[in-house]
Amino acid sequence: MLPSLVFFSLLASFSAVFAATAEQWRTRSIYQIITDRYALEPGAVVNECVISQQTWCGGNWNAIRKRLDYIQDAGFTAIWISPVNQNYQGPRSAYGDPYHGYWIADISQLNEKFGTAEDLKALSDEVHRRGMYLMVDVVINNVMSTSLTPDYSKYMFKDAKYYHPYCAVDFSNTTSEQQCWLGDKQVPLPDVNTENSEVKSKYSDWISDLVKTYSIDGLRIDAAKHVRKDFWPAFAKSAGVFCMGEVFDPVVANVADWQGPDALDSVLNYPLYNALLAAFALPGPQNMSALMDYIEQSKKTFKDTTVLGNFLENQDVARWHNLSVDPQSLYNAMTYTFLSDGVPVVYYGLEQGFSGNADPYNREPLWSSNYTNTTSYQLMTTLNKLRTFMINTTDWATQKPNVLASNKNGIAFQKGEVVSILTNIGSPAQNLTNIAFQSPWPQGTVTIDVIGCRQFVVASAGYVEVEYTKGGVPVVLIPSTLQGSGLCGTTMEGLHTGTVPGQTVAQSSALLSAMVAWPLSLLLMVSLGWRW
């Protein structure tokens, strides 16, 4: 028999898995997966996966389970998988097959294409065995049809009275957005009447059962703004876990309206996504003021910025590399998503430099990359290690960022004891381009650039200047208290920062060299000086 202390400790851990809250999720970082495209089971025949054909490529839940090392080794502490429920079954539609999981048929059933109930439970169990969380995508707003007169008997709600009558969406009208059918006349998406009391009750029972049966820790809710806002509190309460909604809109006020006790715990941060594109994409407007505007608006408008879902890619937008050709633009923007407020969300393949345009070209098979340890993968690993270290040793997750300086070429901001200096100048050398700011540390403070594992001492008056005469890599400074972080884990010029296994100075230098060398083959180094 277990001693009572151990028993209750295990019980608390068990309970946390089944009811992960916003407070717990703000400490996580999420790797987003389309199940059909992430991995094949060992020994599976690798057939050609032609993404333009919009059809099945063979991924499933067992394959994800057997490839979790790739995700966990990069430091991610949660996975988000595409919808697990039964999808359209029938002749190929005008837009291909439902490999992505978003064309719901009977939501009360699982999608047999991805495996059995036992397979999904095994994936959940393995995720939790590793101390990670499982987020599942759910589609509540609609089902899928190939006709404007669907056979409702195929769905969980089996009568037309449970659906809004057909109308095309007018995206300038909120009522139309919430009651008309998404899709088009070739593949219409019949809109479930979520104002109906029977629908509300059955959805609440269904989500409660799904979460408990498969030990789900969080939900990503598709098309959340297409359902009346007052539907969500009761639904979320029945789920009993963290709920992050999709509100596809670039305007802070419009998105923020869907976060809070009268709506959802969190939303995907589309306003930040658009601001980062404007600020860092190359070619692009290099409009750093767009990011500054976002920061100011978000402080005033969002209920809780610490749990917003920060992303650079997802299944609905073009790949970053399709929009920005310079790798430094990715490294700088990525650093912002990890080290500012919010929960970092990385869409599978970002780390491999996938460059597909919008649907379906942004849904490539990951196995084509051979899961290579790329520069981007290494940078994500470093950022995850730093973020996890700060969360585990301080109250970093709830500390608010503070902009120290900004200009047209970059931004310096502080969150807790971490100062990030980011730039949009890209890989080529830029004469006389710099960001100068007064650091938060007193003269003589020893700091470490976590990206390059280089030591710097704050000089008189605490002013720091980052010069980009040799190129624009991100710089991330913290005081030299890295013991136990797994970062810079060796002696550097007389400074010992820890002996734990992890990233060594040589590995960090290799990462920095790779960041600044590809693809221009330039040796680009960031130099730090001080002004007083």
Disulfide bonds with the S-S distance in Angstrom:
Cys49-Cys57 1.84
Cys167-Cys180 1.91
Cys453-Cys488 1.87
